[in-house]
Amino acid sequence: MKAVIFDMFETLVTLHSVPRYFGRNIAADLGADIDEFYPLWHETEEARSKGKMDFEESLYWIGERTSYAHPERIPEAVEKRRAFKAESLQKVEYRIVSLLRELKERGYKVALISNCFLEEAEAIRAGVLTPCFDVMMLSCEQGVQKPEHEIFERCLAELNLAPEECLYVGDGGSFELETARAFGMQTLQAGWFVKNEQEDWRKEGFASATDPEEVLRVLAEKK
């Protein structure tokens, strides 16, 4: 095993460690009917994830199809969203930083494949983890997203490694584990940010871990 490829959200950082600014909060600030706002908000997700639309553009696009009581608050919503993402990407647990540093010290390449929006990519590149990555594949910059095979292919090409030389670690969203395994990678489902009451988080047929240090154990077993 020569490299570890990580997912970002709910694997290396969690969006639940700071006050969140999600769709419901945005709709409330703009004075939008939540039942009208949510379907349109989700309709923009793929375009935002592939970098075809930024957050501000999505709010204006939604506003053309529904009504905001406070459209003048769009710039404020944009700043709140950027601040939320930036804070999330700066609030990284020490055990995550320690793991990535240990991997680098042991000679492993470390890569990132993340489905993310433009405001998230900005925060990721300014975040404390960026120096740890040899390769970063951000969907909004690549124009492709998980589980599309191309983003995995591009990552492997940048690493100059075969799939069987890589361990993929992610929480399991976006069918990332299934795609990584189909490529021939070893996989590990990350469960260290799962809340205690979420007992059904493990995906059948996949190895899982509840502590980041278990990544090192898995690598040791694969030698």
Disulfide bonds with the S-S distance in Angstrom:
none
